[in-house]
Amino acid sequence: MFLKRLLSGAALLVLAVFFIYIGGIALLLCTLAISMIGQFELYRALGIEHKGLAFIGYCGTLVYYVLVYLGGVYYMATVIVITLMVLMAAYVLTFPEYRTEEVTAAFFGMCYVPVMLSYLYLTRSLPKGEYFVWLILISSWGSDTLAYCSGMLLGRHKMAPRLSPKKSVEGAVGGVLGSMLLGAIFGYVVNNGIFSAEISLFTCAAACGVGALIAMLGDLAASAIKRNHNIKDYGDLIPGHGGVLDRFDSMLFTAPAVYFAVWILEELI
């Protein structure tokens, strides 16, 4: 089991590095594919994967990504609002076929997975985004590893015992501080290596710290949803890891957190 998890994790890392390095339409399409798989997994957990409302959610995702590619952040709110209006139209025109909570689930599924994950592409599109985008991986997967190690060595106080009994406050602190250190090291290497990018070490460290802190919320949110609906994993697509949402749950929160942290800090510096 450990070997299977290790190999699939390594394969995911290689694919992530490849598509993030390439950027552009390749990264957008990869993010879209992951988003729609994750959206399906969430709809299945919420029990609406075969409903017409789910189809509207998928269509909203496709239109959303097209507009993200064409206009970045400028058209994002528009398609989100229009999708909600279409969902409400389906709700009232077919009443009483759907329940209110199903409409809410369809809209939530689009915002929670595709919209949040789209910030991976949007971060890559920022000025010097070809460097800053790596902070998402560092603060998501890096902090997870460091938090696990810190928790194993120093963990004494449970952070959220009902949701994740193994997570500790000490592990969380270690994950955040370790992520900030990794971010600073990354910035130093980029500035002094073959890239000579002249990016801010403070921005790298602070964005990783914010991302690592928010990543814990994403991880616990995914766990809460699974517990509410009595499921162990969202799927079995990734050997040893479960579904897409089981592997990318923290990144759903880390991507927008790093995007806004970089954007704000670069404006202030």
Legacy VTK file of the C-alpha trace (Angstrom):
# vtk DataFile Version 3.0
C-alpha trace
ASCII
DATASET POLYDATA
POINTS 269 float
0.000 0.000 0.000
2.818 2.383 0.904
4.669 1.645 -2.342
1.494 2.174 -4.375
0.855 5.506 -2.623
4.481 6.567 -3.111
4.543 5.737 -6.820
1.209 7.378 -7.599
2.253 10.436 -5.579
5.500 10.673 -7.532
3.604 10.362 -10.821
1.231 13.150 -9.743
4.162 15.372 -8.838
5.818 14.813 -12.222
2.594 15.620 -14.077
2.007 18.710 -11.932
5.540 19.976 -12.583
5.173 19.368 -16.324
1.859 21.190 -16.785
2.752 24.076 -14.468
6.057 24.547 -16.298
4.328 24.521 -19.693
1.540 26.839 -18.522
-0.875 28.391 -21.029
-3.692 26.375 -22.564
-2.095 23.069 -21.480
-2.283 24.042 -17.811
-5.802 25.408 -18.267
-7.057 22.165 -19.840
-5.340 20.068 -17.178
-6.914 22.194 -14.435
-10.297 21.921 -16.146
-10.032 18.126 -16.337
-9.091 17.830 -12.654
-11.879 20.272 -11.747
-14.582 18.351 -13.564
-13.486 15.010 -12.123
-13.451 16.545 -8.650
-16.820 18.175 -9.304
-18.272 14.784 -10.259
-16.792 13.178 -7.124
-18.372 15.854 -4.953
-21.735 15.595 -6.725
-21.610 11.838 -6.179
-20.919 12.349 -2.469
-23.849 14.767 -2.298
-26.111 12.388 -4.214
-26.865 14.559 -7.266
-24.427 13.178 -9.868
-27.266 11.918 -12.093
-29.530 14.948 -11.678
-30.146 17.573 -14.343
-28.783 20.136 -11.888
-25.376 18.439 -12.106
-25.424 18.877 -15.890
-26.029 22.604 -15.414
-23.103 22.683 -12.983
-20.814 21.002 -15.524
-21.878 23.413 -18.267
-21.252 26.321 -15.921
-17.743 24.989 -15.298
-16.971 24.733 -19.017
-18.185 28.268 -19.717
-16.339 29.542 -16.653
-12.994 28.142 -17.849
-13.484 29.510 -21.349
-14.049 32.968 -19.897
-11.119 32.603 -17.501
-8.917 31.893 -20.508
-10.321 34.815 -22.489
-10.548 37.431 -19.777
-8.885 36.218 -16.612
-10.639 37.392 -13.464
-12.819 39.963 -15.237
-15.641 37.629 -16.308
-15.518 35.151 -13.424
-18.271 36.695 -11.318
-20.546 36.979 -14.358
-20.594 33.272 -15.194
-20.979 32.312 -11.523
-24.052 34.528 -11.175
-25.514 33.299 -14.482
-25.030 29.665 -13.427
-26.899 30.354 -10.188
-29.718 31.996 -12.146
-29.989 28.992 -14.501
-30.038 26.602 -11.539
-32.812 28.609 -9.898
-34.733 28.684 -13.191
-34.524 24.892 -13.412
-35.635 24.694 -9.803
-38.793 26.761 -10.248
-39.723 25.560 -13.753
-39.585 21.887 -12.779
-40.929 22.298 -9.252
-41.202 20.094 -7.211
-38.700 17.794 -8.958
-35.694 19.194 -7.080
-35.198 20.080 -3.444
-33.596 23.314 -2.307
-30.562 21.512 -0.897
-29.929 19.871 -4.294
-29.817 23.265 -6.011
-27.473 24.476 -3.283
-25.282 21.387 -3.726
-25.037 21.905 -7.505
-23.978 25.531 -7.093
-21.632 24.724 -4.209
-19.976 21.965 -6.245
-19.092 24.389 -9.026
-17.714 27.055 -6.692
-15.912 24.684 -4.352
-13.948 22.728 -6.940
-13.622 24.367 -10.408
-13.656 28.003 -9.305
-11.234 27.518 -6.413
-8.837 25.357 -8.447
-8.849 27.804 -11.364
-6.570 30.036 -9.277
-3.756 27.638 -10.118
-3.959 28.859 -13.716
-4.643 32.445 -12.633
-1.559 32.489 -10.400
0.527 31.189 -13.308
-0.833 34.123 -15.349
0.294 36.802 -12.865
3.428 38.889 -13.519
6.312 36.531 -12.655
3.627 33.918 -12.162
5.866 31.293 -13.742
7.799 31.452 -10.453
5.072 32.293 -7.926
2.830 29.423 -9.053
5.232 26.924 -7.500
4.394 28.369 -4.094
1.008 26.642 -4.397
2.675 23.220 -4.512
5.113 24.143 -1.753
2.434 25.422 0.600
0.020 22.594 -0.197
1.981 19.373 -0.524
5.142 20.622 1.199
3.339 21.865 4.289
1.364 18.614 4.475
4.589 16.600 4.664
6.212 18.958 7.163
3.080 19.062 9.326
3.013 15.259 9.373
6.677 15.075 10.435
6.264 17.792 13.072
3.151 16.129 14.418
4.851 12.738 14.653
7.809 14.205 16.556
6.168 16.900 18.683
2.408 16.445 18.478
0.656 16.650 21.837
-2.465 18.769 21.404
-5.216 17.678 19.007
-6.291 20.351 16.536
-9.636 18.923 15.357
-10.142 15.548 17.081
-13.612 14.919 15.643
-12.580 15.556 12.043
-8.968 14.409 11.952
-7.727 12.808 15.192
-4.129 12.569 13.960
-3.679 16.301 13.293
-2.054 18.281 16.082
-1.480 21.949 16.863
2.271 21.328 16.912
2.067 19.723 13.483
0.122 22.693 12.156
2.700 25.166 13.465
5.518 23.078 12.031
3.767 22.910 8.683
3.285 26.681 8.470
6.800 27.592 9.630
8.373 24.902 7.483
6.392 26.071 4.461
7.575 29.643 5.006
11.163 28.407 5.180
10.715 26.398 1.977
9.215 29.458 0.296
12.181 31.616 1.287
14.632 28.939 0.083
12.736 28.690 -3.197
12.931 32.458 -3.687
16.645 32.472 -2.916
17.340 29.644 -5.365
15.300 31.322 -8.115
17.045 34.647 -7.568
20.558 33.266 -7.353
20.340 30.305 -9.685
20.044 30.151 -13.451
16.793 32.151 -13.474
17.903 35.425 -11.809
14.230 36.353 -11.541
14.557 38.925 -8.734
11.396 37.882 -6.928
10.731 38.950 -3.339
11.841 36.457 -0.691
9.354 38.057 1.695
6.512 37.487 -0.774
7.549 33.857 -1.249
7.789 33.161 2.488
4.598 35.057 3.436
2.534 33.563 0.590
3.666 30.050 1.569
2.779 30.735 5.199
-0.695 31.945 4.249
-1.140 29.064 1.831
-0.069 26.471 4.408
-2.420 27.898 7.008
-5.371 27.898 4.596
-4.420 24.429 3.303
-5.353 22.981 6.693
-8.821 24.468 6.357
-9.183 22.850 2.936
-8.093 19.475 4.257
-10.462 19.634 7.225
-13.346 20.900 5.057
-12.999 17.882 2.768
-12.909 15.597 5.808
-16.042 17.229 7.221
-17.959 16.651 3.983
-16.900 12.986 3.923
-17.950 12.480 7.527
-21.309 14.172 6.946
-21.992 11.775 4.081
-20.383 8.658 5.584
-17.753 8.030 2.917
-14.092 7.106 3.392
-12.746 8.469 0.092
-14.215 10.521 -2.738
-13.118 7.907 -5.269
-10.400 5.432 -6.231
-8.929 7.101 -9.312
-5.502 7.679 -7.722
-4.032 4.442 -6.289
-3.239 4.783 -2.608
-4.726 8.275 -2.379
-8.409 7.884 -3.288
-10.122 10.340 -5.586
-9.054 13.658 -7.037
-10.605 15.535 -4.111
-8.726 13.367 -1.631
-5.417 14.485 -3.147
-6.238 18.065 -4.157
-8.495 19.051 -1.234
-5.936 21.392 0.343
-4.921 22.861 -3.011
-8.498 24.042 -3.580
-7.877 26.531 -0.775
-4.137 27.034 -1.253
-4.403 28.175 -4.888
-6.643 31.226 -4.233
-4.812 31.971 -0.957
-1.425 32.145 -2.709
-2.914 34.107 -5.618
-4.321 36.845 -3.389
-1.276 36.861 -1.089
1.112 37.328 -4.027
-1.131 39.882 -5.708
-1.508 41.999 -2.559
2.114 41.715 -1.410
3.499 42.554 -4.859
1.292 45.635 -4.951
2.542 46.771 -1.534
6.247 46.085 -2.028
LINES 1 270
269 0 1 2 3 4 5 6 7 8 9 10 11 12 13 14 15 16 17 18 19 20 21 22 23 24 25 26 27 28 29 30 31 32 33 34 35 36 37 38 39 40 41 42 43 44 45 46 47 48 49 50 51 52 53 54 55 56 57 58 59 60 61 62 63 64 65 66 67 68 69 70 71 72 73 74 75 76 77 78 79 80 81 82 83 84 85 86 87 88 89 90 91 92 93 94 95 96 97 98 99 100 101 102 103 104 105 106 107 108 109 110 111 112 113 114 115 116 117 118 119 120 121 122 123 124 125 126 127 128 129 130 131 132 133 134 135 136 137 138 139 140 141 142 143 144 145 146 147 148 149 150 151 152 153 154 155 156 157 158 159 160 161 162 163 164 165 166 167 168 169 170 171 172 173 174 175 176 177 178 179 180 181 182 183 184 185 186 187 188 189 190 191 192 193 194 195 196 197 198 199 200 201 202 203 204 205 206 207 208 209 210 211 212 213 214 215 216 217 218 219 220 221 222 223 224 225 226 227 228 229 230 231 232 233 234 235 236 237 238 239 240 241 242 243 244 245 246 247 248 249 250 251 252 253 254 255 256 257 258 259 260 261 262 263 264 265 266 267 268
